[in-house]
Amino acid sequence: MRLSSNRSRGFSVVELLVSVAIGLLALVFATRLITGSEQSKQSALGSSDSMQNGMLAMFSISNDAQQAGFGLNDPIIIGCNTRFSDREGYELAGATRGAATVHPLAPAVIESNGSAPDVISLYAGSSPTGTGTLRLVTDYFGGTRLNVDRLPSYGFAMGDVVVVAPEKRGGDCALAQLSAQPGAAASVTVGGTSFRFNSGELGLNFKGGKTRIFNLGPAKTLSLHTWSVANGFLRLRSTDMAGSSATPATVADNIVSIKAQYGFDTRTGSAFENRKGLGIMRWSTQMINADGEGETGDAGDYEHVSALRIAVVARSKTRERPVNGAACSTTVNKPVVFASKEPEGVTPVPMTVDVAVAGETVDWRCYSYRVFETVVPLRNAGWNP
């Protein structure tokens, strides 16, 4: 029996082309589906990364702020312009006082940079005897010996960090280390080339009977921290972390900004009763004349700081890839921080944050951002002797 000629011909060219076209369309749809799924996955992972990095940054800075001021809260030394040198290269933050630049010894010092990232310094001691327990009994005009009013056998040990400050507020103070173990004499010895802080003389003169000596604890636990952001990294300079005194250590990536504000108790005169507790009545990125005594940034103004408001801005690791040269649209407007009323009734001072990273060619709009905010009361602000 002979087969039909129509059956022996197989598929026609048209049928083959239709099959190929259907296959190509299916491949295109499958590719788009996989690509879209991968983009969604990367976006979700980038959002998760920004959440983790932002939380790490906020936890680190806020934890420092919660501890700030321990041993540094006495009215005699808070905000005093400090003579300080560190053999390992740490430097105290600078601040404006009137027309001058000083280096205040205070729980927190904010170097505000407008829409750019701030620099936040948080200082704390570690000694439970951080109040003025010794008084200078003779004038000091140099050298390494300080004659005091009693035997410093309790609470003072070789290597401890001390602050020497005039009892009259407004004078300069000096930070140094005890370079000898206190003995039977009513004196302490500072300086010494084998010690880290102020290895020589104090560099200032002090009057006998009008000067106090405060112990901030062992040098290895003195916590002087400075937080900053550069090139998308959160960085820390620290006196108690090896290798980070002069050169900052990287703490977290994809952090594009940190911002901070002082929370002031603006009561003045007899109405300011800090031993009964402090309140927040005004937020400011800059030091203000909070004590009403005429000079902005003096020691009294630092005493009126009751809290810090801190913000961290983190960005996603992955970025949007616009099609055909179109502009990115992941983020349209720059983040705004400190816009809410915290606490209720206090006027907020919102700030727009510049999230562009210097040196990067990628548009900042191609990334997504997360903002983390908190208010940290300075727990030692009211602990005044």
C-alpha positions as CSV (number, residue, x, y, z in Angstrom):
1,M,0.0,0.0,0.0
2,R,1.4,3.5,-0.9
3,L,1.6,6.3,1.7
4,S,-0.1,9.6,1.0
5,S,2.2,12.3,-0.3
6,N,0.7,14.8,2.2
7,R,1.8,12.6,5.2
8,S,5.3,12.2,3.9
9,R,6.1,15.9,3.8
10,G,6.4,16.4,7.7
11,F,6.4,20.0,9.2
12,S,6.1,22.9,6.9
13,V,8.4,26.0,7.1
14,V,5.6,28.1,8.4
15,E,4.9,25.6,11.2
16,L,8.6,25.5,12.1
17,L,8.7,29.4,12.3
18,V,5.6,29.5,14.4
19,S,7.1,26.9,16.8
20,V,10.4,28.8,17.0
21,A,8.5,32.1,17.7
22,I,6.4,30.5,20.4
23,G,9.6,29.1,22.0
24,L,11.4,32.4,21.8
25,L,8.4,34.2,23.5
26,A,8.3,31.6,26.2
27,L,12.1,32.1,26.7
28,V,11.6,35.8,26.9
29,F,8.8,35.5,29.5
30,A,10.9,33.0,31.5
31,T,14.0,35.3,31.4
32,R,11.9,38.3,32.6
33,L,10.4,36.2,35.3
34,I,13.8,35.1,36.6
35,T,15.3,38.6,36.2
36,G,12.3,40.2,38.1
37,S,12.6,37.5,40.8
38,E,16.3,38.1,41.2
39,Q,15.8,41.9,41.3
40,S,13.1,41.5,44.0
41,K,15.5,39.2,45.9
42,Q,18.4,41.7,45.6
43,S,16.1,44.6,46.7
44,A,14.9,42.6,49.7
45,L,18.4,41.7,50.7
46,G,19.6,45.3,50.2
47,S,16.7,46.5,52.4
48,S,17.6,43.9,55.0
49,D,21.3,44.9,54.9
50,S,20.4,48.6,55.4
51,M,18.2,47.6,58.4
52,Q,21.0,45.6,60.0
53,N,23.7,48.2,59.3
54,G,21.6,51.0,60.5
55,M,20.6,49.2,63.7
56,L,24.2,48.3,64.4
57,A,25.3,51.9,63.9
58,M,22.5,53.3,66.1
59,F,23.1,50.7,68.8
60,S,26.8,51.5,68.9
61,I,26.4,55.3,69.1
62,S,23.4,55.3,71.5
63,N,25.1,52.9,73.8
64,D,28.0,55.3,74.1
65,A,25.6,58.2,74.7
66,Q,23.9,56.3,77.5
67,Q,27.3,55.9,79.3
68,A,28.6,59.4,78.5
69,G,29.6,61.6,81.4
70,F,30.4,59.0,84.1
71,G,33.1,60.7,86.2
72,L,32.9,63.9,84.1
73,N,29.7,65.4,85.5
74,D,31.0,67.6,88.3
75,P,30.2,71.3,87.6
76,I,33.8,72.3,88.2
77,I,35.1,70.3,85.3
78,I,32.2,69.9,82.9
79,G,32.9,71.9,79.8
80,C,36.3,73.1,80.9
81,N,38.8,73.8,78.2
82,T,41.2,70.9,78.6
83,R,45.0,70.7,78.0
84,F,45.3,67.2,76.6
85,S,47.9,65.2,74.7
86,D,47.9,61.5,73.8
87,R,51.0,59.6,72.7
88,E,48.8,57.4,70.5
89,G,47.3,60.4,68.7
90,Y,43.7,60.9,69.9
91,E,42.5,64.5,70.0
92,L,39.6,66.0,71.9
93,A,36.9,67.6,69.8
94,G,37.0,71.3,69.1
95,A,34.1,73.7,69.9
96,T,33.4,77.4,69.7
97,R,33.4,79.5,72.8
98,G,32.7,83.1,72.0
99,A,35.3,83.9,69.3
100,A,37.7,81.2,70.5
101,T,38.0,77.5,69.8
102,V,38.3,75.3,72.9
103,H,38.4,71.6,73.7
104,P,35.7,71.1,76.3
105,L,35.6,68.1,78.6
106,A,31.9,67.3,78.5
107,P,29.7,64.1,78.1
108,A,29.0,65.0,74.5
109,V,30.4,67.4,71.9
110,I,28.7,67.8,68.5
111,E,30.6,69.1,65.5
112,S,27.6,70.1,63.3
113,N,28.1,70.2,59.6
114,G,24.8,71.3,58.2
115,S,23.3,68.8,55.8
116,A,26.6,66.8,55.8
117,P,27.4,64.1,58.4
118,D,28.1,65.4,61.9
119,V,31.0,64.4,64.1
120,I,29.8,63.2,67.6
121,S,32.3,62.9,70.5
122,L,31.1,61.0,73.6
123,Y,33.3,61.0,76.7
124,A,33.1,58.8,79.8
125,G,35.4,57.8,82.8
126,S,35.3,54.6,84.7
127,S,36.1,55.5,88.3
128,P,33.4,55.5,91.0
129,T,35.6,58.1,92.7
130,G,35.2,60.6,89.9
131,T,34.3,63.5,92.2
132,G,36.8,66.0,93.4
133,T,38.4,64.2,96.3
134,L,41.8,65.9,96.4
135,R,42.6,69.6,96.7
136,L,45.9,71.2,95.8
137,V,47.5,72.9,98.8
138,T,50.5,74.6,97.2
139,D,50.8,76.5,93.9
140,Y,51.7,74.5,90.9
141,F,54.1,76.2,88.4
142,G,55.4,73.1,86.6
143,G,57.0,69.8,87.4
144,T,55.5,66.4,88.1
145,R,54.6,66.7,91.8
146,L,51.2,68.0,93.1
147,N,50.9,68.5,96.9
148,V,47.4,67.7,98.1
149,D,45.3,68.0,101.3
150,R,45.3,64.3,102.3
151,L,46.9,60.9,101.6
152,P,45.7,59.7,98.2
153,S,45.9,56.1,99.2
154,Y,42.2,55.4,98.6
155,G,40.8,55.5,95.1
156,F,44.1,56.6,93.4
157,A,46.6,54.2,91.8
158,M,49.5,54.5,89.4
159,G,48.3,54.8,85.8
160,D,44.9,56.4,86.7
161,V,43.8,59.3,84.6
162,V,43.3,62.5,86.6
163,V,41.9,66.0,85.7
164,V,43.3,69.0,87.5
165,A,40.8,71.9,87.4
166,P,40.4,75.3,89.2
167,E,37.5,75.5,91.5
168,K,36.3,78.7,89.9
169,R,34.5,77.7,86.7
170,G,35.7,79.1,83.4
171,G,39.4,78.3,83.9
172,D,41.4,75.8,81.9
173,C,42.0,72.3,83.1
174,A,44.6,69.6,82.4
175,L,44.3,65.8,81.9
176,A,47.3,63.6,82.9
177,Q,48.2,60.2,84.3
178,L,49.6,59.3,87.7
179,S,53.1,58.1,87.1
180,A,53.8,56.7,90.6
181,Q,51.9,54.7,93.1
182,P,50.7,57.1,95.9
183,G,52.6,56.5,99.1
184,A,53.0,57.9,102.6
185,A,53.3,61.6,101.4
186,A,50.3,63.8,100.7
187,S,51.1,64.2,97.1
188,V,50.6,62.7,93.6
189,T,53.0,62.4,90.8
190,V,52.0,63.0,87.1
191,G,53.8,62.7,83.8
192,G,56.5,60.3,82.9
193,T,57.6,59.2,79.4
194,S,56.3,55.7,79.8
195,F,52.7,56.9,80.3
196,R,50.2,57.7,77.6
197,F,48.4,60.9,78.5
198,N,50.3,64.2,79.1
199,S,53.7,62.4,79.5
200,G,55.4,65.6,80.5
201,E,54.3,68.5,82.8
202,L,50.7,69.7,83.0
203,G,51.4,72.8,80.9
204,L,49.2,75.1,83.0
205,N,49.6,76.8,86.4
206,F,47.2,76.1,89.3
207,K,46.7,77.9,92.6
208,G,47.0,76.1,95.9
209,G,43.7,75.9,97.9
210,K,41.7,76.7,94.8
211,T,42.3,73.6,92.6
212,R,40.7,70.2,92.6
213,I,42.0,66.8,91.3
214,F,39.5,64.3,89.9
215,N,40.2,60.7,89.2
216,L,38.7,59.3,86.0
217,G,39.9,55.7,86.5
218,P,42.5,53.5,84.8
219,A,43.8,54.7,81.4
220,K,42.8,51.5,79.7
221,T,39.1,52.0,80.5
222,L,39.0,55.7,79.8
223,S,36.3,56.0,77.0
224,L,36.9,58.9,74.7
225,H,35.0,58.1,71.5
226,T,34.5,60.1,68.3
227,W,32.0,58.9,65.7
228,S,32.1,60.1,62.1
229,V,31.0,59.1,58.6
230,A,33.3,59.0,55.5
231,N,32.8,57.5,52.0
232,G,29.7,55.5,53.2
233,F,31.4,54.0,56.3
234,L,30.7,54.6,60.0
235,R,34.0,55.2,61.7
236,L,35.2,55.4,65.3
237,R,38.3,57.0,66.9
238,S,38.7,55.6,70.4
239,T,41.2,55.7,73.3
240,D,40.1,52.2,74.5
241,M,40.3,50.3,71.3
242,A,43.7,49.3,70.0
243,G,44.9,51.0,66.8
244,S,41.9,53.5,66.6
245,S,43.2,56.5,68.5
246,A,44.6,58.5,65.5
247,T,43.2,56.5,62.6
248,P,39.5,55.7,62.7
249,A,38.3,52.1,62.7
250,T,35.4,51.1,60.4
251,V,32.4,49.9,62.3
252,A,29.6,49.5,59.6
253,D,29.3,50.1,55.9
254,N,26.6,51.8,53.8
255,I,26.1,54.4,56.5
256,V,25.8,57.7,54.7
257,S,25.1,60.1,57.6
258,I,24.9,60.6,61.3
259,K,23.2,63.6,62.9
260,A,22.9,64.9,66.4
261,Q,21.2,67.6,68.4
262,Y,21.6,68.9,72.0
263,G,18.6,68.8,74.2
264,F,18.8,71.8,76.5
265,D,17.1,72.6,79.8
266,T,16.8,76.4,79.3
267,R,15.8,77.4,82.8
268,T,18.2,79.9,84.2
269,G,19.1,81.3,87.6
270,S,17.4,79.8,90.7
271,A,14.8,78.1,88.4
272,F,17.6,75.8,87.2
273,E,17.6,73.0,89.8
274,N,19.6,70.3,88.1
275,R,19.9,68.2,91.2
276,K,16.1,67.7,91.1
277,G,16.3,66.6,87.5
278,L,16.6,68.1,84.0
279,G,14.1,68.6,81.3
280,I,14.2,69.1,77.5
281,M,12.9,72.5,76.4
282,R,14.9,73.1,73.2
283,W,16.7,71.2,70.5
284,S,19.7,72.6,68.7
285,T,22.5,71.4,66.5
286,Q,24.8,74.1,67.9
287,M,25.7,75.1,71.4
288,I,23.5,78.0,72.7
289,N,23.6,80.4,75.6
290,A,21.5,78.0,77.7
291,D,22.5,79.4,81.1
292,G,21.8,83.0,80.1
293,E,25.2,84.2,81.3
294,G,26.2,86.0,78.1
295,E,28.8,83.8,76.5
296,T,27.7,81.0,74.1
297,G,29.5,77.7,74.7
298,D,30.8,78.3,78.2
299,A,31.0,75.7,80.9
300,G,27.5,76.5,82.2
301,D,25.9,75.9,78.8
302,Y,27.3,72.3,78.8
303,E,25.7,71.8,82.2
304,H,22.3,72.6,80.7
305,V,22.6,69.7,78.2
306,S,20.1,67.0,79.4
307,A,19.8,64.7,76.4
308,L,21.0,64.0,72.8
309,R,18.8,63.4,69.8
310,I,20.7,61.1,67.4
311,A,19.9,60.0,63.8
312,V,21.5,57.4,61.5
313,V,20.9,57.2,57.8
314,A,21.7,53.9,56.1
315,R,21.4,53.0,52.5
316,S,20.8,49.7,50.6
317,K,23.8,47.8,49.2
318,T,22.0,47.2,45.8
319,R,21.0,50.0,43.5
320,E,18.4,50.5,40.9
321,R,19.6,49.9,37.3
322,P,17.5,52.3,35.1
323,V,16.6,51.3,31.6
324,N,17.8,53.2,28.5
325,G,19.5,55.9,30.4
326,A,16.5,57.0,32.4
327,A,16.9,58.6,35.8
328,C,16.7,56.5,38.9
329,S,13.5,56.8,40.9
330,T,14.1,54.5,43.9
331,T,14.4,57.6,46.2
332,V,13.0,61.0,45.0
333,N,13.6,63.2,48.0
334,K,16.5,63.4,50.5
335,P,15.7,62.0,53.9
336,V,14.5,64.4,56.7
337,V,15.4,63.7,60.3
338,F,14.3,65.1,63.6
339,A,10.9,66.2,62.2
340,S,8.7,64.7,65.0
341,K,8.0,66.2,68.4
342,E,10.2,64.4,70.9
343,P,9.1,64.9,73.7
344,E,5.6,66.2,73.2
345,G,5.4,69.9,73.3
346,V,9.0,70.6,72.3
347,T,9.4,72.3,68.9
348,P,11.3,70.0,66.6
349,V,14.2,71.2,64.4
350,P,14.0,69.1,61.3
351,M,17.1,68.7,59.0
352,T,17.4,67.5,55.4
353,V,20.3,65.1,55.0
354,D,22.6,65.1,52.0
355,V,23.0,61.3,51.3
356,A,25.3,61.6,48.3
357,V,28.7,59.9,48.9
358,A,31.7,61.9,47.8
359,G,33.6,60.5,44.9
360,E,30.8,58.2,43.7
361,T,29.4,58.5,40.2
362,V,26.2,56.7,40.9
363,D,23.2,59.0,41.5
364,W,22.1,58.9,45.1
365,R,18.5,58.5,43.9
366,C,19.4,54.9,42.8
367,Y,19.5,53.7,46.4
368,S,16.8,53.2,49.1
369,Y,17.5,54.7,52.6
370,R,16.4,53.9,56.1
371,V,16.4,56.5,58.9
372,F,16.9,55.5,62.6
373,E,16.3,58.0,65.4
374,T,16.5,58.0,69.1
375,V,16.6,60.3,72.1
376,V,19.1,59.5,74.8
377,P,18.9,61.2,78.2
378,L,22.4,61.9,79.6
379,R,22.0,59.8,82.7
380,N,24.7,61.6,84.6
381,A,23.5,65.1,83.8
382,G,21.8,65.4,87.2
383,W,24.4,63.5,89.2
384,N,26.1,66.6,90.6
385,P,28.0,66.5,94.0
